[in-house]
Amino acid sequence: MKIEVRADKPYTVTVERGALARAGELLRPLKKPGTRVMLISDSNVEPLYGSTLRSSLESAGFQVSGFTFPAGEENKQIATVCDMYKALSEGGFTRTDLIVTLGGGVTGDMGGFAAATFLRGMDFVQAPTTVVSQADASVGGKTGVDLPFGKNLVGAFHQPIAVITDPDTLDTLPRHYFNDGLGEVIKHGAIADRELFESFEREPGLAVADMEQVMGRSVSIKRDFVEADTKDTGRRMILNFGHTCGHALEKLNGFKNLSHGEAVGIGMVLACKAGEKLGVTEPGTGERIARVLEQNGMPTEPGFTVEEIVKATALDKKSDGDTLRFILIPKIGESMIYPMTRGELLEALS
């Protein structure tokens, strides 16, 4: 399955079992033979799939170097990106060369940020290996790192020249992280595709049974929002449903213990709670989302007070001063931007 993304620079997302072994073939039309490639991955993923990707690239005539960093959100820091800059500099990489990121959202965000900023910008390719990154994070051009006081506070918009999504890489994903990633897929259904959401209600094992189709459908939804708003200043913000409270929960957990998809899931339930109290969201919507999350092994309780959660949104990027551009869904499959102050959010959640 090939999905075209018409962003600032159009590119193709290939969603296909076995695509990783065909990466060199897929990239040959985009870069000249002999192009140097920096393959960036983490310590969990590189031993599993690094050799497959490297062999494919080298067979297509690319010169491949590697950079592997310790796995974990806690390493999504500027210091790690500086280590990437050092490896690129010592390897003599130029603006005409290529970065390929192999891994989840952390790898794609940091490697993409390095590509956006090294020598003021070089091409990069995403090869996502988690449900979160395949369904969402690898498409759209958002790159960046965390700071101690907030998630993704330093970053840049930098579109990849291609995304190579191989659902076979999900076979080695621990079940916890597989379920976690479904948070973003469920979110896509909640905001824009009622049929997709209801299919999860009817078939809790849907993603496992037909991952290639589920990933393709989720990517298509993300693509539509990205094309409408490449810089995330309007309609694309709707993709942040669940993220305002979700990022706050990640921060409160010190970016440990609670994964991104789990945090977003809880954030969706909280957003529905606020929307229902405000009379914007159809009653019972939050319960439906919570039920689907629970069916897929995800938590639905925040573990912090609403006061703590609202306070932790202080550096949310979707803010204008004290006003949050909060995302609500009137009902499953429909969504809207609903500006409110933190005081109003606190009241709606209380």
C-alpha positions in Angstrom: 0.0 0.0 0.0 1.4 3.4 -1.0 0.0 6.6 0.5 1.0 9.9 -1.0 1.5 12.9 1.3 1.3 16.3 -0.4 3.1 18.4 2.1 5.7 21.1 1.5 7.7 18.4 -0.3 5.5 15.5 -1.4 6.6 12.0 -0.3 5.3 8.5 -0.3 4.5 6.3 2.7 4.9 2.6 1.9 3.0 0.3 4.2 3.9 -3.2 3.2 5.1 -6.4 5.0 8.7 -7.0 4.1 9.3 -3.4 3.1 12.4 -3.0 5.3 14.3 -5.5 3.1 13.3 -3.5 0.1 14.4 -0.1 1.5 17.3 0.3 -0.8 15.2 -0.4 -3.9 12.6 2.1 -2.6 15.1 4.8 -2.0 17.3 4.4 -5.1 15.1 6.7 -7.2 15.3 9.4 -4.5 19.1 9.6 -3.9 22.1 9.1 -6.1 24.2 5.8 -5.9 27.1 6.3 -3.5 25.1 8.7 -1.2 26.2 8.3 2.4 23.6 7.2 4.9 23.7 7.6 8.6 21.5 4.9 10.0 20.2 6.1 13.4 18.6 3.6 15.8 18.3 2.7 19.5 19.8 -0.1 21.5 16.6 -2.1 21.4 15.8 -1.9 17.7 19.2 -1.9 16.0 20.1 -5.5 17.0 16.7 -6.7 15.6 16.5 -4.9 12.3 19.7 -2.9 11.7 21.4 -5.6 9.7 18.3 -6.1 7.4 18.1 -2.4 6.6 21.8 -1.9 6.3 22.1 -4.8 3.8 19.2 -3.5 1.8 20.8 0.0 1.6 24.2 -1.3 0.8 22.9 -3.6 -1.9 21.4 -0.5 -3.6 24.7 1.3 -3.6 24.5 3.4 -0.5 27.4 3.9 1.9 26.1 3.2 5.4 27.4 4.3 8.8 25.5 3.8 12.0 24.7 5.7 15.2 23.0 3.8 18.1 21.8 5.5 21.3 20.4 4.0 24.5 16.7 3.3 24.2 14.2 5.2 26.2 12.2 8.5 26.3 14.6 9.8 29.0 17.4 9.9 26.3 15.3 12.1 24.0 17.5 15.1 24.8 19.6 17.7 23.1 22.7 16.0 24.4 21.9 12.9 22.4 21.3 15.0 19.3 24.7 16.6 19.8 26.2 13.1 19.8 24.5 12.6 16.4 26.0 15.9 15.2 29.4 14.6 16.2 29.0 11.3 14.4 27.8 13.2 11.2 30.7 15.6 11.4 33.3 12.9 12.0 31.8 10.9 9.1 32.1 13.9 6.7 28.4 14.0 5.9 27.2 16.8 3.7 23.8 18.3 2.9 23.4 15.9 -0.1 23.7 12.8 2.2 20.9 11.1 4.1 19.8 10.2 7.6 17.6 7.1 8.0 15.8 6.6 11.3 15.0 3.1 12.4 12.8 2.8 15.5 9.9 4.3 17.3 8.9 7.9 17.8 11.9 8.8 20.0 14.3 7.8 17.2 12.3 9.5 14.5 11.9 12.7 16.4 15.5 13.0 17.3 17.0 11.8 14.1 14.6 14.0 12.2 15.6 17.0 14.3 19.3 16.2 13.6 18.4 16.1 9.9 16.5 19.4 10.1 19.4 21.2 11.9 22.7 19.7 10.8 24.2 21.9 8.1 20.8 23.8 8.2 19.0 20.8 6.9 19.6 17.4 5.1 17.2 14.7 3.8 15.9 12.0 6.0 13.8 8.9 5.8 11.6 7.3 8.5 11.6 3.5 9.0 9.2 3.2 12.0 9.1 0.0 14.0 6.4 0.7 16.6 2.6 1.1 16.4 2.7 4.7 17.5 5.4 5.7 15.0 3.8 3.6 12.1 0.3 4.9 12.7 1.2 8.5 13.5 4.6 9.9 14.4 6.5 9.1 11.3 4.1 11.2 9.1 3.9 14.9 9.2 7.4 16.3 9.7 7.3 17.1 13.4 10.8 16.5 14.9 12.3 17.5 18.3 13.5 16.7 21.8 12.2 17.0 25.3 13.4 19.4 28.0 13.3 18.8 31.7 10.2 21.0 32.0 8.2 19.8 29.0 7.8 17.4 26.2 8.9 18.3 22.6 9.6 21.9 23.5 12.5 22.2 21.1 12.0 21.1 17.5 11.4 21.8 13.9 9.1 20.9 11.0 11.1 18.9 8.6 9.3 16.5 6.3 10.9 13.1 5.4 11.6 12.3 1.7 10.0 8.9 2.3 8.5 6.7 5.0 9.0 2.9 4.9 6.6 1.1 7.1 7.0 -2.6 7.6 4.3 -4.1 9.8 6.4 -7.3 10.2 8.6 -5.3 12.6 5.7 -5.2 15.1 6.0 -8.9 15.6 8.9 -8.4 18.0 7.2 -5.5 19.9 6.3 -6.4 23.5 2.6 -6.7 23.9 2.5 -3.7 26.3 4.0 -1.4 23.6 1.8 -2.9 20.9 -1.3 -2.1 22.9 0.1 1.3 23.9 0.5 2.3 20.3 -3.1 1.6 19.6 -3.9 4.7 21.6 -3.0 6.9 18.6 -5.0 4.6 16.2 -8.0 4.8 18.4 -7.6 8.5 18.6 -7.7 8.8 14.8 -10.9 6.9 14.8 -12.4 9.1 17.5 -11.6 12.4 15.8 -12.2 11.5 12.1 -13.3 7.9 11.4 -16.4 6.6 13.2 -16.3 3.3 11.3 -12.7 2.7 12.3 -13.5 3.4 16.0 -16.6 1.2 15.9 -14.6 -1.6 14.3 -12.4 -1.6 17.5 -15.6 -1.8 19.6 -16.8 -4.8 17.6 -13.4 -6.5 17.2 -11.0 -5.9 20.1 -8.4 -8.0 18.2 -8.8 -6.1 14.9 -5.3 -4.6 14.8 -3.5 -7.9 15.3 -5.7 -9.6 12.7 -5.2 -6.9 10.0 -2.3 -4.7 10.9 -1.4 -3.7 7.4 -4.9 -2.3 6.7 -5.2 -0.7 10.1 -1.9 1.1 9.8 -2.7 2.2 6.2 -6.1 3.6 7.3 -4.5 5.4 10.3 -1.8 6.9 8.1 -4.4 8.1 5.6 -6.2 10.0 8.4 -3.0 11.6 9.6 -2.1 12.5 6.0 -5.4 14.4 5.5 -4.8 16.6 8.5 -1.1 17.2 7.6 -2.0 18.2 4.1 -4.6 20.7 5.3 -2.2 22.3 7.8 1.5 21.4 7.5 2.7 23.8 10.2 0.1 22.8 12.9 -1.5 26.2 13.2 -5.1 25.3 12.5 -7.0 22.1 11.6 -4.0 19.8 12.3 -4.2 20.7 15.9 -7.2 18.3 16.1 -4.6 15.5 16.0 -3.7 16.7 19.5 -7.0 15.2 20.9 -6.0 13.8 24.3 -2.5 15.2 24.1 -2.9 18.3 26.3 -3.6 16.2 29.4 -1.6 13.3 28.1 1.6 15.4 27.8 0.9 16.8 31.3 0.6 13.2 32.6 3.9 12.2 31.0 5.6 15.2 32.6 4.1 14.3 36.0 5.4 10.8 35.6 8.9 12.1 34.8 8.6 10.7 31.3 8.8 7.2 32.9 6.4 4.5 33.8 3.5 5.9 31.7 4.1 5.6 27.9 3.0 8.2 25.4 0.1 6.2 24.0 -1.2 5.3 27.5 -1.0 9.0 28.4 -2.9 10.1 25.3 -5.6 7.5 26.0 -6.2 8.8 29.5 -6.1 12.3 28.0 -8.9 11.4 25.6 -11.0 10.2 28.5 -10.4 13.4 30.4 -11.1 15.5 27.3 -14.5 13.7 26.9 -15.2 14.3 30.6 -14.6 18.0 30.1 -16.6 18.1 26.9 -19.6 16.2 28.4 -19.7 18.6 31.3 -19.5 21.6 28.9 -22.4 20.1 26.9 -20.2 19.8 23.8 -19.6 16.1 23.8 -22.4 13.5 23.5 -22.9 11.9 26.9 -21.3 8.5 27.2 -18.5 9.2 24.7 -15.8 9.1 27.3 -17.1 5.7 28.6 -17.0 4.3 25.0 -13.4 5.4 24.6 -12.4 4.1 28.0 -14.0 0.7 27.2 -12.0 0.4 24.0 -8.8 1.4 25.7 -9.4 -1.2 28.5 -10.1 -3.9 25.9 -6.7 -3.2 24.5 -4.9 -3.4 27.9 -4.5 0.3 28.4 -5.1 2.4 31.6 -7.9 4.9 31.8 -7.3 6.5 35.3 -4.8 9.4 35.5 -3.4 8.8 39.0 -3.1 12.5 39.7 -5.5 15.2 40.8 -7.1 17.5 38.1 -5.4 20.4 39.8 -2.0 18.8 39.3 -2.8 17.9 35.7 -4.0 21.3 34.7 -1.0 23.0 36.4 1.3 20.7 34.3 -0.1 22.0 31.1 1.6 25.4 31.7 4.1 24.9 28.8 1.7 23.2 26.4 2.6 24.3 22.9 -1.1 24.5 22.0 -1.5 27.7 24.1 -2.1 31.4 23.5 -1.1 32.8 26.9 -3.4 31.3 29.4 -5.8 30.0 26.7 -5.5 26.4 25.7 -6.6 25.4 22.2 -8.2 22.3 23.7 -9.6 19.6 21.4 -13.0 18.2 22.0 -15.2 15.7 20.1 -18.9 16.4 19.8 -19.3 12.7 19.1 -17.2 9.8 17.7 -15.8 10.7 14.3 -16.2 14.5 14.7 -13.8 17.0 16.4 -13.3 20.6 17.0 -10.8 23.1 18.5 -12.3 24.6 21.7 -10.3 27.5 23.3 -10.5 27.7 27.0 -8.5 29.0 29.9 -6.8 26.7 32.4 -9.3 27.9 35.0 -12.1 26.8 32.7 -10.5 23.5 32.0 -10.0 22.9 35.8 -13.7 23.6 36.3 -14.8 21.3 33.5 -12.7 18.4 34.8 -13.7 18.9 38.5 
